[in-house]
Amino acid sequence: MERLEVLDSRSRWKLQRAILSSFLIDYFSSTQERIHVLEAGCGTAWNLDLGTLDFVLTGLDVSEEALELRQHQQNDLDEIVVGDLQTIELSDAQYDMIYCSYVLEHVSGAEEVLNKLFRWLKPNRLLVLLIPDRDTVLGFITRCTPFWSHVFFYKYIRRLPNAGKPGQVPFQTYYDKVVSRRGIHDYCRSRGHKILLEYGHAFNSSRTFGVFAPLLDILLKLIELISFRRLSSDHSGLVYVIEKSPQ
Ligand SMILES: C[S@@+](CC[C@H](N)C(=O)[O-])C[C@H]1O[C@@H](n2cnc3c(N)ncnc32)[C@H](O)[C@@H]1O
């Protein structure tokens, strides 16, 4: 695999938005019809700016609380679907773009869910996928620690008082094998889907740990070395734009 381009963690959201938005606006600029977008596992907020593109946004989430908050705070969904990605069935080939951000790590059977997302997409249309990479030091730590410690982290270190309540972060994690850089490459290669855009982003340790951030960075590097570099500490998350195969 080629070397992964990693965004600077401090300006990650700004860069991510700018890169993704301009890519997608450019990609769909010649489309005459209205664009149908599904946000799979939409949660409480949408982090993408599609500029002046003419689109209809459907939000799907298993959590009614998250959808209620979403409509109350953002009111940006044209259609709402309450459903579990593991069991729900939607019509094939109906969306031009599916946006799925930080959801796949929370489902058991992520590959089956990916198969569904691609079924729901029209041929040659786009899946925008954001995932944490399980094969990183942070992914490894998340996989090896109990859920209550994730709630503790969000509540007391990230200082989110509602952490763990219905519809609020954190969510149970499963981290199936496909939720990794290698997993996504293998998946796309075997099905003829094309990765159009890929980059990584690092965990912003200084935002969370302030003056202790350098200590954490050293610890992450150390774990990377102990793992013989099988676990990377250079990035924690991955961003993809994947074009569905023509059939
Ligand atoms: C970490 S949040 C991400 C929310 C949003 N996509 C974002 O990037 O801010 C994960 C979301 O996925 C939803 N989710 C988790 N498992 C799901 C499933 N099996 N089917 C549908 N939604 C699910 C959760 O309810 C939650 O809203």
PDBQT file of the ligand as one rigid body, heavy atoms in Angstrom, charges set to zero:
ROOT
HETATM    1  C1  LIG A 301     -20.041   7.942  16.915  1.00  0.00    +0.000 C 
HETATM    2  S1  LIG A 301     -21.649   8.317  16.371  1.00  0.00    +0.000 S 
HETATM    3  C2  LIG A 301     -21.319   9.122  14.818  1.00  0.00    +0.000 C 
HETATM    4  C3  LIG A 301     -22.408  10.050  14.448  1.00  0.00    +0.000 C 
HETATM    5  C4  LIG A 301     -22.193  10.865  13.150  1.00  0.00    +0.000 C 
HETATM    6  N1  LIG A 301     -22.176  10.001  11.990  1.00  0.00    +0.000 N 
HETATM    7  C5  LIG A 301     -20.933  11.675  13.238  1.00  0.00    +0.000 C 
HETATM    8  O1  LIG A 301     -19.953  11.389  12.530  1.00  0.00    +0.000 OA
HETATM    9  O2  LIG A 301     -20.903  12.620  14.040  1.00  0.00    +0.000 OA
HETATM   10  C6  LIG A 301     -22.263   6.729  15.855  1.00  0.00    +0.000 C 
HETATM   11  C7  LIG A 301     -23.711   6.783  15.390  1.00  0.00    +0.000 C 
HETATM   12  O3  LIG A 301     -24.036   5.538  14.773  1.00  0.00    +0.000 OA
HETATM   13  C8  LIG A 301     -25.287   5.106  15.250  1.00  0.00    +0.000 C 
HETATM   14  N2  LIG A 301     -25.312   3.642  15.150  1.00  0.00    +0.000 N 
HETATM   15  C9  LIG A 301     -24.575   2.752  15.849  1.00  0.00    +0.000 A 
HETATM   16  N3  LIG A 301     -24.881   1.495  15.486  1.00  0.00    +0.000 NA
HETATM   17  C10 LIG A 301     -25.832   1.611  14.519  1.00  0.00    +0.000 A 
HETATM   18  C11 LIG A 301     -26.579   0.669  13.761  1.00  0.00    +0.000 A 
HETATM   19  N4  LIG A 301     -26.383  -0.644  13.902  1.00  0.00    +0.000 N 
HETATM   20  N5  LIG A 301     -27.476   1.115  12.869  1.00  0.00    +0.000 NA
HETATM   21  C12 LIG A 301     -27.688   2.453  12.703  1.00  0.00    +0.000 A 
HETATM   22  N6  LIG A 301     -27.018   3.396  13.410  1.00  0.00    +0.000 NA
HETATM   23  C13 LIG A 301     -26.114   2.970  14.302  1.00  0.00    +0.000 A 
HETATM   24  C14 LIG A 301     -25.347   5.608  16.686  1.00  0.00    +0.000 C 
HETATM   25  O4  LIG A 301     -26.669   5.670  17.161  1.00  0.00    +0.000 OA
HETATM   26  C15 LIG A 301     -24.692   6.973  16.534  1.00  0.00    +0.000 C 
HETATM   27  O5  LIG A 301     -25.621   7.971  16.216  1.00  0.00    +0.000 OA
ENDROOT
TORSDOF 0
